[in-house]
Amino acid sequence: MTTLSLKGRALRLLGGREHSRAELERKLAAHEPEPGQLRQVLDELQAKGFISEQRVVESVLHRRAGRLGAGRIRQELQQKGIGDELVAQAVQQLRSTELERAREVWQRRFGAPPQDATERARQSRFLAARGFGGDVIRRVLAGRDDD
């Protein structure tokens, strides 16, 4: 009965959005009645395909790539406990569209080039906080189209 409750909690979390195994471990640890039970439940769910790191990566990319740079997405995936190889693949995939995505984020927020150093710094901080790299930020603010 308790195992079912633990499994039920895990399935409820997975029903809301994709979760990595590490996230589920963190969220469900307090509800584990006996040591080892959570591991057993998560092993079962992973074997049945309910837990997938690849789907977590795809979900994060789908939800966040339009607003965030590769740096922030890498950090988010690492916090979710995603393996280094999958994180590296996701970041590599994002790099090809980084400049275009940064321009879109900048355009939505500002729409006009900075008129002075103070405004330039403000726009740079905005893009940096969203995980875009220095080279991309410089190119966006300079309005250069070279790739």
Residue pairs with C-beta under 8 A, 6 or more apart in sequence:
2 33
2 34
2 37
3 37
3 40
3 41
5 31
6 28
6 31
6 32
6 33
6 37
6 38
6 41
7 41
7 44
7 45
9 28
9 31
10 24
10 28
10 41
10 42
10 45
10 50
11 45
11 50
13 19
13 24
13 27
13 28
14 24
14 45
14 50
14 51
17 59
18 52
18 55
18 56
18 58
18 59
19 27
19 51
19 56
19 80
20 51
20 53
20 56
20 80
20 81
20 82
21 42
21 46
21 51
21 53
21 81
22 80
22 81
23 80
23 81
24 42
24 51
25 38
25 42
25 81
28 38
28 41
29 38
31 38
32 38
42 51
45 51
46 52
53 82
53 83
53 86
54 86
56 77
56 80
56 82
57 77
57 82
57 86
57 87
57 89
57 90
60 73
60 76
60 77
60 80
60 90
61 73
61 90
61 93
61 94
64 72
64 73
64 76
65 73
65 94
65 97
65 101
66 101
66 104
66 105
67 105
67 130
68 76
68 130
68 131
69 94
69 98
69 101
69 102
69 127
69 130
69 131
69 132
69 133
69 136
70 91
70 94
70 95
70 98
70 131
70 132
70 133
71 131
71 132
71 133
72 130
72 131
73 90
73 91
73 94
73 131
74 87
74 90
74 91
74 131
75 131
77 86
77 87
77 90
78 87
94 101
98 132
98 133
98 136
99 136
99 139
99 140
99 147
101 132
102 127
102 132
102 136
102 137
102 140
103 140
105 127
105 130
105 132
106 123
106 126
106 127
106 140
106 141
109 123
109 126
110 123
110 126
113 141
113 143
114 120
114 122
114 123
114 141
120 141
123 141
124 137
124 141
127 136
127 137
127 140
128 134
128 137
132 140
139 146
